[in-house]
Amino acid sequence: MSYTCPCPDNNESFVLYHGNHKKGETKIDVNCTSLSRQNVKHLKPTLLKCKKCNLIFSEYINVDFEGDYNDVVDETYINQIKFKDKNFKLFFNKIKEHLNINSEVLEIGSYYGVLGKIIKPNVKSYTGLELSSHAVEYSKKEFNLNIINESLDIFLKKELQFDVIIMTDVIEHLDRPFNTIDLIKKNLKPNGILILSTYDMESIIPRIMKSKYYWIVPMHKYYFSNSTIKYFLNKSNLKLFKIKNDARLISIEYLLNILITIMPKLAFIFKFFSKFNFLKKITVKINLLDLKIYFAKSTR
């Protein structure tokens, strides 16, 4: 298998990790919580790496998932909302210095509106952009948020102006992340800030786990690092000025479900502990230093 790197320079690439599935086996679960679902076969895609820019990308970069995202109904996520709320409050505390009562904020990939609910009272205006119709309706009904159910490209081509644009765990899903970053730049006010989060493939955990790294899943098309994020932001005249570790707060129940998926040989142990109902009420903080928050400022 060989692909030209989809980066703007169209460099040559090589296979980094081979997938674990048969040819033609392409049914993809695009739910945010898919890694915790035991009734879904978890495929590992083949990953390729650019010889020049070091971008890592999936064999699925040319597969269109947008229609699948439109149809997402993620009941597992909804059931975990109170834990998601705790998690996003932790995230908000790491970004709030860049928000104020005069900020006009856009969140790309607002999903079920948990972060938007936290941000909205602290800024002048909040707009969410989300493909899942179910998530949009939930966000409007439960949190009274302004959420736009529209394609990313169509919305960003309007070149509306925001002080802050936020993407949490979104860039790895995008079909054309480099075009999107260019469009984001055009939607930022002078000195506007882009805040995005994703995993760092140069950090210690993915280096150790290699092809078994838990965030290697079919719906993730791109795999970045500190250096590649900086490289592509620079190409869009966005200057990376800060990186923070992105810890997560999740329920032990949810963590056990993920462990059952990624460590099937030990599943019997995790299934035993998952029988204890009191664990459903306990939150655990996870920080393996592989998840990062990137802060970039418009340079012109």
Rosetta silent file (secondary structure, phi, psi, omega in degrees, C-alpha in Angstrom):
SEQUENCE: MSYTCPCPDNNESFVLYHGNHKKGETKIDVNCTSLSRQNVKHLKPTLLKCKKCNLIFSEYINVDFEGDYNDVVDETYINQIKFKDKNFKLFFNKIKEHLNINSEVLEIGSYYGVLGKIIKPNVKSYTGLELSSHAVEYSKKEFNLNIINESLDIFLKKELQFDVIIMTDVIEHLDRPFNTIDLIKKNLKPNGILILSTYDMESIIPRIMKSKYYWIVPMHKYYFSNSTIKYFLNKSNLKLFKIKNDARLISIEYLLNILITIMPKLAFIFKFFSKFNFLKKITVKINLLDLKIYFAKSTR
SCORE:     score description
SCORE:     0.000 S_00000001
   1 L     0.000  134.771  176.518    0.000    0.000    0.000 S_00000001
   2 L  -145.419  140.428  176.514    1.265    3.458   -0.862 S_00000001
   3 L  -134.176  147.193  166.242   -0.269    6.898   -0.733 S_00000001
   4 E   -74.198  137.770  179.584    1.041   10.325   -1.511 S_00000001
   5 L   -58.010  132.175 -178.379    0.998   12.302    1.723 S_00000001
   6 L   -75.817    2.966  178.197   -2.193   14.418    1.773 S_00000001
   7 L   -66.315  165.140 -177.059   -0.259   17.387    3.191 S_00000001
   8 L   -58.087  -21.713 -177.241    0.042   20.480    0.948 S_00000001
   9 L   -89.138   -9.257  178.008    3.485   19.361   -0.279 S_00000001
  10 L    52.712   52.373 -177.770    2.264   15.939   -1.551 S_00000001
  11 L   -81.150  166.113  175.135    5.328   14.080   -0.305 S_00000001
  12 E   -74.245  148.416 -179.326    6.084   10.372   -0.594 S_00000001
  13 E  -129.146  171.652  176.385    5.003    8.176    2.329 S_00000001
  14 E  -140.285  159.244 -179.951    5.655    4.692    3.741 S_00000001
  15 E   -73.052  123.706  177.507    3.647    2.167    5.777 S_00000001
  16 E   -91.095  -50.716  177.623    4.187    2.736    9.473 S_00000001
  17 E  -135.157  139.336  176.198    1.767    0.132   10.890 S_00000001
  18 L   -87.886  144.663  179.905   -0.263   -2.536    9.097 S_00000001
  19 L   -73.292  172.775 -176.431   -3.951   -2.879    9.903 S_00000001
  20 L  -113.777   19.029 -174.340   -5.602   -5.901   11.503 S_00000001
  21 L  -121.286  165.618  179.384   -8.602   -6.286    9.178 S_00000001
  22 L   -83.446  155.658  178.780   -9.452   -8.015    5.927 S_00000001
  23 L   -59.730  132.718  178.943   -9.689   -6.199    2.622 S_00000001
  24 L    89.432   -4.498 -179.371  -13.126   -4.654    2.133 S_00000001
  25 L   -88.152   87.625 -167.898  -13.965   -4.705    5.849 S_00000001
  26 L  -122.176    9.311  178.102  -14.813   -1.003    6.098 S_00000001
  27 L   -68.152  117.276 -172.556  -17.890   -0.626    8.347 S_00000001
  28 L  -113.235  134.464  173.457  -16.810    2.119   10.722 S_00000001
  29 L   -93.489  115.361 -175.366  -18.373    3.133   14.048 S_00000001
  30 L  -101.673    8.291  175.136  -17.981    6.935   14.292 S_00000001
  31 L   -60.913  142.375  178.743  -19.565    7.414   17.719 S_00000001
  32 L   -57.452  -33.859 -175.730  -17.353    9.378   20.096 S_00000001
  33 L   -97.041   18.733 -173.886  -17.674    6.561   22.631 S_00000001
  34 H   -59.447  -30.176 -177.691  -17.046    3.716   20.168 S_00000001
  35 H   -66.214  -19.999 -178.693  -13.901    2.579   22.002 S_00000001
  36 H   -95.330    0.263 -175.083  -16.040    1.651   25.023 S_00000001
  37 L   -93.629  116.506 -174.309  -18.557   -0.414   23.040 S_00000001
  38 L   -80.834  -16.775 -177.372  -17.952   -4.139   23.437 S_00000001
  39 L   -91.944   10.551 -179.982  -20.450   -5.222   20.761 S_00000001
  40 L  -116.270  134.496  176.193  -18.495   -3.503   17.972 S_00000001
  41 L   -74.007  125.926 -175.076  -15.484   -5.015   16.227 S_00000001
  42 L   -97.258  101.965 -178.328  -12.608   -2.605   16.750 S_00000001
  43 L   -81.299  148.637  172.061  -10.562   -2.431   13.575 S_00000001
  44 L  -110.462  114.903 -179.667   -7.014   -1.127   13.404 S_00000001
  45 L   -74.769  159.333  169.399   -6.378    0.726   10.138 S_00000001
  46 L   -71.981  133.170  177.534   -3.102    0.717    8.274 S_00000001
  47 E  -111.233  142.113  177.728   -1.185    3.911    9.051 S_00000001
  48 E  -119.130  158.596 -178.576    1.266    5.636    6.749 S_00000001
  49 E  -133.025  135.864  179.208    3.867    8.291    7.480 S_00000001
  50 E   -71.613  136.345 -178.854    5.143   11.105    5.313 S_00000001
  51 L   -73.398  -19.564 -176.416    8.881   10.922    4.624 S_00000001
  52 L  -106.515  -55.511 -174.324    9.250   14.705    4.754 S_00000001
  53 L   -90.154  -10.565  177.800    6.708   16.351    7.072 S_00000001
  54 L    72.159   10.086  174.140    6.286   13.273    9.378 S_00000001
  55 L   -63.499  137.035  174.617    2.500   13.453    9.268 S_00000001
  56 E  -105.453  133.973 -177.796    0.875   10.083   10.063 S_00000001
  57 E  -143.840  161.678 -172.506   -2.363    9.289    8.256 S_00000001
  58 E   -94.439  157.374  172.342   -4.811    6.439    7.788 S_00000001
  59 L   -61.563  -16.820 -176.388   -5.699    4.280    4.810 S_00000001
  60 L   -92.488   14.045 -176.323   -9.219    5.697    5.284 S_00000001
  61 L   -61.133  -24.553 -179.392   -8.339    9.292    4.396 S_00000001
  62 L   -99.379    7.843  176.869  -10.400    9.028    1.197 S_00000001
  63 L   -92.049  127.562 -177.131  -13.432    7.425    2.872 S_00000001
  64 L   -86.294  114.384  178.817  -16.246    9.925    3.466 S_00000001
  65 L   -98.934   -2.760 -169.646  -17.631    9.618    7.003 S_00000001
  66 H   -57.825  -42.676  178.886  -19.704   12.829    6.946 S_00000001
  67 H   -61.482  -36.145  177.978  -22.994   11.062    6.294 S_00000001
  68 H   -66.047  -39.468  178.798  -22.272    8.700    9.183 S_00000001
  69 H   -64.426  -35.617  178.466  -21.637   11.626   11.535 S_00000001
  70 H   -58.163  -33.268 -173.145  -24.993   13.133   10.554 S_00000001
  71 L   -94.988    2.910 -175.389  -26.726    9.986   11.813 S_00000001
  72 L   -63.557  129.528  169.416  -24.845    9.587   15.106 S_00000001
  73 L  -128.609  105.426 -170.387  -26.977    8.886   18.188 S_00000001
  74 L  -107.582   82.987 -178.566  -24.568    8.354   21.065 S_00000001
  75 H   -66.646  -32.156  177.914  -26.592    7.114   24.052 S_00000001
  76 H   -60.525  -43.996  178.583  -23.431    6.011   25.858 S_00000001
  77 H   -61.257  -45.144 -179.889  -22.157    9.608   25.784 S_00000001
  78 H   -60.385  -41.388  178.785  -25.496   10.915   27.077 S_00000001
  79 H   -65.279  -21.049 -179.377  -25.406    8.407   29.931 S_00000001
  80 L  -101.956   13.583 -173.134  -21.941    9.730   30.821 S_00000001
  81 H   -55.357  -42.413 -177.106  -22.934   13.429   30.657 S_00000001
  82 H   -64.645  -31.019  176.542  -22.304   14.147   34.346 S_00000001
  83 H   -78.426  -35.954  175.090  -18.760   12.787   33.984 S_00000001
  84 H   -61.582  -36.497  178.686  -18.277   14.660   30.698 S_00000001
  85 H   -62.000  -44.548  177.427  -19.289   17.799   32.581 S_00000001
  86 H   -62.275  -41.605 -178.613  -16.527   17.239   35.137 S_00000001
  87 H   -64.354  -45.226 -177.305  -14.040   16.566   32.365 S_00000001
  88 H   -73.655  -24.031  172.015  -14.889   19.699   30.387 S_00000001
  89 H   -66.236  -37.613  175.572  -14.747   21.853   33.513 S_00000001
  90 H   -64.098  -43.488  177.593  -11.161   20.664   33.871 S_00000001
  91 H   -63.098  -44.299 -179.058  -10.549   21.550   30.203 S_00000001
  92 H   -59.142  -39.818  179.113  -12.219   24.943   30.633 S_00000001
  93 H   -61.721  -24.110 -179.762   -9.915   25.799   33.531 S_00000001
  94 H   -86.494  -14.515 -178.044   -6.964   25.288   31.175 S_00000001
  95 H  -117.588   -8.629 -169.557   -8.287   27.630   28.490 S_00000001
  96 H   -64.057  -21.809  178.320  -10.309   30.231   30.412 S_00000001
  97 H   -64.440  -17.256 -179.603   -7.453   32.775   30.524 S_00000001
  98 H  -100.465    8.816  178.592   -8.057   33.262   26.785 S_00000001
  99 L  -122.369  148.047  175.151  -11.796   33.913   27.226 S_00000001
 100 L  -153.572 -179.109 -174.209  -13.620   36.925   28.649 S_00000001
 101 L   -68.324  -10.335  177.847  -17.033   38.605   28.652 S_00000001
 102 L  -101.952    2.508 -175.054  -16.247   40.253   25.300 S_00000001
 103 L   -79.389  133.928  169.859  -15.224   37.022   23.530 S_00000001
 104 E  -103.535  118.281 -167.032  -17.159   35.703   20.556 S_00000001
 105 E  -117.855  136.906  171.334  -16.509   31.974   20.509 S_00000001
 106 E  -117.263  129.404  171.923  -16.991   29.216   17.939 S_00000001
 107 E  -109.802  118.915  177.985  -16.710   25.555   18.930 S_00000001
 108 E   -90.683  121.473 -176.117  -16.187   23.186   15.991 S_00000001
 109 L    80.951   56.494 -174.126  -17.560   19.738   16.799 S_00000001
 110 L   -77.225  -13.091  176.985  -19.698   20.757   19.789 S_00000001
 111 L    49.924 -121.517 -175.311  -21.302   17.278   19.993 S_00000001
 112 L   -91.848   14.933  166.896  -23.812   17.156   22.887 S_00000001
 113 L    82.557   11.750 -175.289  -23.022   20.674   24.102 S_00000001
 114 H   -66.489  -47.282  178.388  -21.291   19.963   27.405 S_00000001
 115 H   -67.363  -38.599  178.488  -18.342   22.307   26.827 S_00000001
 116 H   -59.419  -39.599  178.473  -20.630   24.915   25.268 S_00000001
 117 H   -61.267  -35.847 -179.484  -22.805   24.937   28.373 S_00000001
 118 H   -76.183  -39.456 -176.880  -19.729   25.724   30.473 S_00000001
 119 H   -72.804  -42.087 -169.134  -18.344   28.380   28.119 S_00000001
 120 H   -48.664  -46.647 -177.186  -21.570   30.274   27.343 S_00000001
 121 H   -69.587  -10.904 -173.194  -21.991   32.164   30.689 S_00000001
 122 H  -105.121    2.588 -175.750  -18.381   33.386   30.530 S_00000001
 123 L  -135.278  170.924  178.454  -18.341   34.972   27.058 S_00000001
 124 L   -69.822  -46.708  179.144  -20.234   37.484   24.910 S_00000001
 125 E  -149.642  148.064  178.143  -21.504   34.864   22.469 S_00000001
 126 E  -129.174  131.065  173.534  -21.133   31.143   21.879 S_00000001
 127 E  -127.420  132.517  175.395  -21.796   29.278   18.606 S_00000001
 128 E  -108.960  149.339  177.436  -21.427   25.539   18.182 S_00000001
 129 E  -125.104  122.524 -172.550  -20.985   23.687   14.902 S_00000001
 130 L  -149.758  137.664 -179.979  -22.035   20.032   14.831 S_00000001
 131 L   -83.025  -35.502 -176.737  -22.936   17.412   12.174 S_00000001
 132 L   -69.074  114.746  179.789  -24.959   15.030   14.362 S_00000001
 133 H   -61.399  -37.767 -179.822  -28.610   16.128   14.166 S_00000001
 134 H   -64.763  -43.217  179.224  -29.365   14.241   17.378 S_00000001
 135 H   -66.414  -37.020  178.563  -26.551   15.995   19.251 S_00000001
 136 H   -62.343  -48.947 -179.072  -27.673   19.390   17.914 S_00000001
 137 H   -63.836  -38.582  177.772  -31.250   18.901   19.124 S_00000001
 138 H   -62.216  -45.704 -178.439  -30.033   17.644   22.508 S_00000001
 139 H   -62.008  -40.830  179.779  -27.755   20.687   22.935 S_00000001
 140 H   -68.616  -43.973 -176.425  -30.542   23.100   22.078 S_00000001
 141 H   -71.749  -46.775 -173.816  -33.131   21.414   24.285 S_00000001
 142 H   -82.168  -33.518 -171.880  -30.992   20.644   27.341 S_00000001
 143 H  -123.508    0.897  177.899  -28.595   23.624   27.368 S_00000001
 144 L    54.147   47.257 -177.625  -30.296   26.267   25.183 S_00000001
 145 L   -98.467  152.400  173.795  -27.205   26.605   23.000 S_00000001
 146 L   -86.261   97.519 -176.811  -26.829   28.200   19.576 S_00000001
 147 E  -117.943  130.527  179.766  -25.737   25.163   17.538 S_00000001
 148 E  -101.316  124.030  178.348  -25.478   25.124   13.745 S_00000001
 149 L   -95.865   85.344 -171.703  -26.122   21.795   12.005 S_00000001
 150 L  -152.322  153.481  176.134  -24.039   22.440    8.900 S_00000001
 151 L   -58.953  141.725 -179.078  -20.994   21.192    7.021 S_00000001
 152 H   -57.548  -48.176 -177.553  -17.713   22.572    8.330 S_00000001
 153 H   -62.878  -43.774 -179.294  -16.575   23.850    4.934 S_00000001
 154 H   -62.030  -44.898 -178.575  -19.884   25.571    4.159 S_00000001
 155 H   -65.750  -47.595 -174.807  -19.961   27.344    7.514 S_00000001
 156 H   -70.009  -23.698  178.524  -16.325   28.453    7.528 S_00000001
 157 L   -70.800  -10.425  174.760  -16.505   29.788    3.965 S_00000001
 158 L   -73.547  -17.401  178.526  -18.829   32.496    5.294 S_00000001
 159 L    53.989   46.077  171.222  -15.722   33.954    6.981 S_00000001
 160 L   -70.037  157.227 -172.364  -17.541   35.060   10.120 S_00000001
 161 L  -110.515  127.439 -179.509  -15.232   36.586   12.700 S_00000001
 162 E  -128.309  151.150  175.325  -14.539   35.057   16.123 S_00000001
 163 E   -77.852  -36.711 -177.732  -12.143   35.891   18.929 S_00000001
 164 E  -138.238  132.345  172.488  -11.635   32.237   19.825 S_00000001
 165 E  -118.974  130.033 -174.363  -12.230   29.032   17.840 S_00000001
 166 E  -119.622  133.707  172.665  -12.121   25.742   19.755 S_00000001
 167 E  -133.133  107.857  177.013  -11.786   22.172   18.426 S_00000001
 168 E  -101.036  118.403  177.175  -11.566   19.412   21.023 S_00000001
 169 L    54.333   46.690 -178.046  -10.640   16.012   19.571 S_00000001
 170 L  -119.283  -41.563 -170.242  -11.810   17.020   16.096 S_00000001
 171 H   -58.110  -30.128 -178.970   -8.816   17.626   13.829 S_00000001
 172 H   -71.411  -16.451 -179.447   -7.972   13.920   13.642 S_00000001
 173 H   -90.668  -16.783 -167.648  -11.438   13.228   12.131 S_00000001
 174 L   -70.234  147.172  176.748  -11.352   15.821    9.376 S_00000001
 175 L   -72.580  -40.560 -176.561  -11.228   14.936    5.677 S_00000001
 176 L  -133.405   72.539 -174.426   -9.084   17.972    4.796 S_00000001
 177 H   -61.059  -30.699 -177.211   -7.526   19.320    8.014 S_00000001
 178 H   -71.721  -41.069  174.139   -5.090   21.615    6.181 S_00000001
 179 H   -63.237  -39.475 -179.523   -7.895   23.323    4.252 S_00000001
 180 H   -63.730  -42.061  178.539   -9.862   23.589    7.490 S_00000001
 181 H   -62.977  -39.404  175.592   -6.979   25.308    9.277 S_00000001
 182 H   -59.801  -43.979 -179.544   -6.742   27.787    6.385 S_00000001
 183 H   -68.188  -37.833  177.134  -10.474   28.488    6.681 S_00000001
 184 H   -59.779  -43.186  178.317  -10.238   28.826   10.461 S_00000001
 185 H   -55.053  -41.055 -178.634   -7.562   31.470    9.991 S_00000001
 186 H   -72.320  -16.549  179.491   -9.981   33.460    7.806 S_00000001
 187 H   -98.595    0.620  177.975  -12.651   33.238   10.534 S_00000001
 188 E   -95.236  138.770  173.236  -10.393   34.574   13.295 S_00000001
 189 E   -68.409  163.932  173.516  -10.300   38.235   14.210 S_00000001
 190 E   -52.343  130.941 -176.253   -6.872   39.957   14.309 S_00000001
 191 E    66.862   15.804  175.929   -4.971   38.336   17.204 S_00000001
 192 E   -67.184  160.599 -173.186   -7.701   35.715   17.427 S_00000001
 193 E  -122.383  133.902  170.344   -6.853   32.379   19.036 S_00000001
 194 E  -102.111  128.412  175.696   -7.329   28.793   17.898 S_00000001
 195 E  -119.979  119.967  179.235   -7.452   26.193   20.676 S_00000001
 196 E  -135.060  152.167  176.613   -7.399   22.556   19.621 S_00000001
 197 E  -125.899  145.136  174.312   -6.782   19.254   21.337 S_00000001
 198 E  -165.477 -179.461  179.662   -5.581   15.944   19.950 S_00000001
 199 E   -89.689  153.515 -178.759   -3.117   13.163   20.803 S_00000001
 200 L  -106.042  108.538 -176.054    0.649   13.533   20.387 S_00000001
 201 L   -73.029   -8.404  175.729    2.108   10.597   18.453 S_00000001
 202 L   -93.787   -1.893  179.219    5.631   11.545   19.548 S_00000001
 203 L   -77.089  170.806 -167.451    4.761   11.135   23.244 S_00000001
 204 H   -67.814  -39.173 -175.838    5.886    8.092   25.196 S_00000001
 205 H   -63.944  -52.570  177.154    2.648    6.023   25.247 S_00000001
 206 H   -64.436  -28.188  176.757    2.096    5.779   21.459 S_00000001
 207 H   -66.772  -37.502 -179.888    5.825    5.186   21.000 S_00000001
 208 H   -76.044  -46.118 -174.035    5.650    2.211   23.374 S_00000001
 209 H   -77.948  -25.236  179.133    2.296    0.808   22.213 S_00000001
 210 H    52.507 -124.368 -173.799    2.965    1.418   18.489 S_00000001
 211 H   -66.587  -16.019 -179.964    0.210   -0.195   16.361 S_00000001
 212 H   -90.602    2.740  179.522   -1.723   -1.154   19.516 S_00000001
 213 L   -54.505  130.526 -170.435   -2.092    2.470   20.641 S_00000001
 214 L   -64.534  -22.952  179.500   -5.706    2.855   21.765 S_00000001
 215 L   -88.418    3.749  172.195   -6.380    6.027   19.737 S_00000001
 216 L   -83.927   98.143 -178.888   -5.559    4.278   16.469 S_00000001
 217 L  -136.413  156.458 -174.102   -9.121    3.729   15.259 S_00000001
 218 L   -59.603  -33.303 -177.661  -10.683    3.909   11.779 S_00000001
 219 L   -76.102   -9.474  173.352  -12.578    7.168   12.359 S_00000001
 220 L   -92.320  111.481 -175.362   -9.269    8.914   13.162 S_00000001
 221 L   -89.590  -27.190 -175.001   -7.796    9.817    9.778 S_00000001
 222 E  -129.542  147.774 -176.030   -4.789   11.871   10.915 S_00000001
 223 E  -133.061  109.251 -171.693   -2.239   11.452   13.711 S_00000001
 224 L  -101.327  175.966  173.686   -0.314   14.551   14.723 S_00000001
 225 L  -143.310  174.023  177.390    2.556   15.452   17.029 S_00000001
 226 H   -55.115  -42.781 -176.002    3.798   18.698   18.540 S_00000001
 227 H   -71.101  -39.863 -179.646    6.101   19.220   15.569 S_00000001
 228 H   -72.545  -36.321  175.608    3.522   18.468   12.853 S_00000001
 229 H   -59.566  -47.342  179.868    0.870   20.640   14.528 S_00000001
 230 H   -61.185  -43.070 -178.038    3.339   23.526   14.625 S_00000001
 231 H   -59.899  -47.505 -176.142    4.378   22.913   11.004 S_00000001
 232 H   -77.248  -30.774  173.864    0.842   23.008    9.606 S_00000001
 233 H   -64.061  -42.656  178.957   -0.270   25.927   11.772 S_00000001
 234 H   -59.623  -38.988  179.879    2.686   27.924   10.481 S_00000001
 235 H   -62.848  -24.445  178.933    1.654   27.181    6.898 S_00000001
 236 L  -102.040   17.595  179.717   -1.697   28.838    7.669 S_00000001
 237 L    59.546   39.896  172.396   -0.084   31.868    9.362 S_00000001
 238 E  -119.190  127.503 -175.932   -1.024   30.678   12.828 S_00000001
 239 E   -99.544  118.745  175.470    1.695   30.774   15.478 S_00000001
 240 E   -71.043  121.213 -177.056    1.742   28.005   18.093 S_00000001
 241 E  -121.711   -5.576  179.976    2.510   29.730   21.389 S_00000001
 242 E  -161.514  143.705  173.188    1.538   27.233   24.090 S_00000001
 243 E  -131.270  131.484  176.613    1.021   23.497   24.663 S_00000001
 244 E  -124.476  149.722  172.901   -0.668   22.030   27.738 S_00000001
 245 E   -71.409  142.828 -176.577   -1.258   18.444   28.806 S_00000001
 246 L  -113.164   90.026  176.603   -4.909   17.442   28.526 S_00000001
 247 L   -73.448  157.039  179.706   -5.899   15.202   31.433 S_00000001
 248 E  -124.066  141.474  171.923   -9.292   13.466   31.335 S_00000001
 249 E  -108.453  120.497 -179.678  -11.857   12.795   34.050 S_00000001
 250 E  -137.775  162.303  176.556  -13.969    9.712   33.346 S_00000001
 251 E   -74.618  150.039  177.081  -16.075    7.238   35.303 S_00000001
 252 H   -63.409  -33.875  176.722  -14.431    3.995   36.377 S_00000001
 253 H   -58.281  -46.700 -179.574  -17.293    2.172   34.650 S_00000001
 254 H   -66.263  -40.479  178.488  -16.398    3.843   31.333 S_00000001
 255 H   -61.841  -43.183  179.764  -12.689    3.190   31.885 S_00000001
 256 H   -62.226  -38.539  178.523  -13.338   -0.521   32.521 S_00000001
 257 H   -64.008  -38.882  177.776  -15.319   -0.770   29.270 S_00000001
 258 H   -66.786  -42.737 -179.633  -12.408    0.762   27.364 S_00000001
 259 H   -63.458  -35.744  176.466   -9.923   -1.584   29.050 S_00000001
 260 H   -60.572  -37.786 -178.410  -12.062   -4.582   28.078 S_00000001
 261 H   -72.654  -47.385 -172.195  -11.799   -3.422   24.470 S_00000001
 262 H   -88.554  -12.836  177.776   -8.091   -2.619   24.296 S_00000001
 263 L  -131.479   65.731 -173.149   -6.886   -5.454   26.570 S_00000001
 264 H   -59.843  -27.525  179.778   -9.131   -8.417   25.655 S_00000001
 265 H   -68.125  -22.256  178.200   -6.847  -10.999   27.309 S_00000001
 266 H  -106.851   12.328 -175.176   -7.546   -9.352   30.661 S_00000001
 267 H   -57.465  -35.421 -177.752  -11.214   -8.691   29.938 S_00000001
 268 H   -61.605  -33.026  177.891  -12.375  -11.216   32.547 S_00000001
 269 H   -69.794  -47.620 -178.068  -10.751   -9.129   35.284 S_00000001
 270 H   -66.831  -35.568  178.139  -12.279   -5.849   34.108 S_00000001
 271 H   -66.566  -34.626  177.791  -15.684   -7.480   33.642 S_00000001
 272 H   -61.871  -48.138 -178.794  -15.529   -8.749   37.226 S_00000001
 273 H   -69.258  -28.192 -178.338  -14.952   -5.240   38.602 S_00000001
 274 L   -70.149  -11.075  178.367  -17.598   -3.757   36.306 S_00000001
 275 L   -74.638  -17.071 -176.956  -20.253   -5.737   38.193 S_00000001
 276 L   -84.895  110.505 -174.351  -19.887   -3.446   41.216 S_00000001
 277 H   -62.014  -29.485 -177.367  -22.493   -0.691   40.842 S_00000001
 278 H   -63.957  -22.271  179.757  -20.758    1.697   43.237 S_00000001
 279 H   -67.418  -22.808 -178.970  -17.962    2.093   40.664 S_00000001
 280 H   -66.139  -19.173 -177.103  -20.413    3.867   38.356 S_00000001
 281 H   -96.294   -4.608 -173.755  -20.351    6.854   40.716 S_00000001
 282 L   -99.210  135.297  177.399  -16.566    7.183   40.955 S_00000001
 283 E  -105.037  141.408  177.747  -14.509    9.495   38.747 S_00000001
 284 E  -126.092  142.065  178.852  -10.866    8.868   37.943 S_00000001
 285 E   -95.650  126.091 -179.145   -8.347   11.327   36.472 S_00000001
 286 E  -114.281  123.875  175.490   -6.281    9.982   33.573 S_00000001
 287 L  -143.005   95.491 -179.805   -3.141   11.768   32.413 S_00000001
 288 L  -100.416    9.862  175.426   -0.752    9.667   30.329 S_00000001
 289 L    65.801   15.845  178.272    0.833   12.773   28.750 S_00000001
 290 L  -100.521  -13.903  179.033   -0.295   11.743   25.266 S_00000001
 291 E  -102.870  132.695 -173.653   -3.207   14.181   24.964 S_00000001
 292 E  -128.621  152.439  170.758   -2.352   17.823   24.320 S_00000001
 293 E  -112.514  124.807 -177.750   -4.061   21.206   24.087 S_00000001
 294 E  -108.878  135.477 -179.453   -2.527   23.497   21.464 S_00000001
 295 E  -118.574  123.722 -178.697   -2.889   27.292   21.501 S_00000001
 296 E  -132.688  146.578 -178.200   -2.198   29.270   18.315 S_00000001
 297 E  -119.205  142.449  176.619   -2.597   32.940   17.453 S_00000001
 298 E   -63.703  128.547 -175.055   -3.337   34.566   14.136 S_00000001
 299 L   -95.929  -16.411  175.820   -0.117   36.200   12.936 S_00000001
 300 L  -167.599    0.000    0.000   -1.590   38.439   10.229 S_00000001
